[in-house]
Amino acid sequence: MTKIAIIVGSTRQGRQSHKLAQWVANDLGKKADVEILDLVDYPMPFLDEAISPRYNPNRTPEPTIKTWLDKVAGFDGYVLVTPEYNRSTSAVLKNAIDVLAHEWDDKPVALVAHGTTGGAQAVASLRIALPGVGAVTIPQALFFSDRLAESISDDGELAAEIRERPYGPQAQLDTQIESLLWYTNALKSARK
Ligand SMILES: Cc1cc2nc3c(=O)[nH]c(=O)nc-3n(C[C@H](O)[C@H](O)[C@H](O)COP(=O)(O)O)c2cc1C
């Protein structure tokens, strides 16, 4: 079965991103083998290697970075749940990308963002960064602008009035999932 990792891009106390990740997992889990990877569980130093990871065949990553790399390599596709901080993605998520070498080469990434204004600039920053590690961002993205604290429960249940909104987050998620699975299957067979 297709294996998809959903990465929680916030480690902040009192964060909300984990709810968005759970909501995605509940739906995507009906069609793929999903696992939520929480960056809280992968505390890593900021990248400080002398040579760019993609150009260092003799690389010996710092142990906590190696744990992350070993884990994150084993998926066919990814969903990044990103908050927007100061018009960009979070530093912790960007660092988790910067330490990658070839683990995401020719693999698809779906972007699910949120923030006071919906996270469009977090998505834009990731669309610039991800080709740097060989990943393919799918054309659509999900911009969640309702207040997460009141919109999604801890177990990933979206409030009924939002779920039923035409062209709202639920419709965006359905499109995202369909597209992510299409790219996952296409790229997986192309990589063989
Ligand atoms: C340091 C900081 C900067 C922020 N900057 C933005 C921003 O530029 N644009 C935006 O839409 N929301 C911004 N926000 C709001 C966050 O996106 C919002 O609080 C969101 O819930 C953060 O995700 P998290 O709760 O999972 O950490 C900012 C929040 C913080 C803490």
The ligand as an SDF file (V2000), in Angstrom:
LIG
                    3D

 31 33  0  0  0  0  0  0  0  0999 V2000
    6.0320   34.0490   15.6980 C   0  0  0  0  0  0  0  0  0  0  0  0
    4.7270   34.0000   14.9530 C   0  0  0  0  0  0  0  0  0  0  0  0
    4.6210   34.6120   13.7330 C   0  0  0  0  0  0  0  0  0  0  0  0
    3.4320   34.5390   13.0040 C   0  0  0  0  0  0  0  0  0  0  0  0
    3.3760   35.0980   11.7580 N   0  0  0  0  0  0  0  0  0  0  0  0
    2.2860   34.9120   10.9950 C   0  0  0  0  0  0  0  0  0  0  0  0
    2.2740   35.3620    9.6520 C   0  0  0  0  0  0  0  0  0  0  0  0
    3.2180   35.9590    9.1700 O   0  0  0  0  0  0  0  0  0  0  0  0
    1.1710   35.1310    8.9020 N   0  0  0  0  0  0  0  0  0  0  0  0
    0.0770   34.4510    9.4160 C   0  0  0  0  0  0  0  0  0  0  0  0
   -0.8930   34.2630    8.6870 O   0  0  0  0  0  0  0  0  0  0  0  0
    0.0520   34.0120   10.6940 N   0  0  0  0  0  0  0  0  0  0  0  0
    1.1330   34.2140   11.4830 C   0  0  0  0  0  0  0  0  0  0  0  0
    1.1440   33.7490   12.7810 N   0  0  0  0  0  0  0  0  0  0  0  0
   -0.0300   33.0240   13.2800 C   0  0  0  0  0  0  0  0  0  0  0  0
    0.2260   31.5220   13.2300 C   0  0  0  0  0  0  0  0  0  0  0  0
    0.2710   31.0480   11.9000 O   0  0  0  0  0  0  0  0  0  0  0  0
   -0.8280   30.7870   14.0240 C   0  0  0  0  0  0  0  0  0  0  0  0
   -0.6570   31.1650   15.3760 O   0  0  0  0  0  0  0  0  0  0  0  0
   -0.7400   29.2740   13.9110 C   0  0  0  0  0  0  0  0  0  0  0  0
   -1.6470   28.6890   14.8150 O   0  0  0  0  0  0  0  0  0  0  0  0
    0.6790   28.7880   14.2110 C   0  0  0  0  0  0  0  0  0  0  0  0
    0.7460   27.3890   14.1130 O   0  0  0  0  0  0  0  0  0  0  0  0
    0.9810   26.5100   15.4290 P   0  0  0  0  0  0  0  0  0  0  0  0
   -0.1270   26.9010   16.4100 O   0  0  0  0  0  0  0  0  0  0  0  0
    0.8210   25.1010   15.0120 O   0  0  0  0  0  0  0  0  0  0  0  0
    2.3430   26.8360   15.9450 O   0  0  0  0  0  0  0  0  0  0  0  0
    2.3120   33.8450   13.5370 C   0  0  0  0  0  0  0  0  0  0  0  0
    2.4300   33.2320   14.7960 C   0  0  0  0  0  0  0  0  0  0  0  0
    3.6120   33.2840   15.4880 C   0  0  0  0  0  0  0  0  0  0  0  0
    3.7250   32.5760   16.8160 C   0  0  0  0  0  0  0  0  0  0  0  0
  1  2  1  0
  2  3  1  0
  2 30  2  0
  3  4  2  0
  4  5  1  0
  4 28  1  0
  5  6  2  0
  6  7  1  0
  6 13  1  0
  7  8  2  0
  7  9  1  0
  9 10  1  0
 10 11  2  0
 10 12  1  0
 12 13  2  0
 13 14  1  0
 14 15  1  0
 14 28  1  0
 15 16  1  0
 16 17  1  0
 16 18  1  0
 18 19  1  0
 18 20  1  0
 20 21  1  0
 20 22  1  0
 22 23  1  0
 23 24  1  0
 24 25  2  0
 24 26  1  0
 24 27  1  0
 28 29  2  0
 29 30  1  0
 30 31  1  0
M  END
$$$$
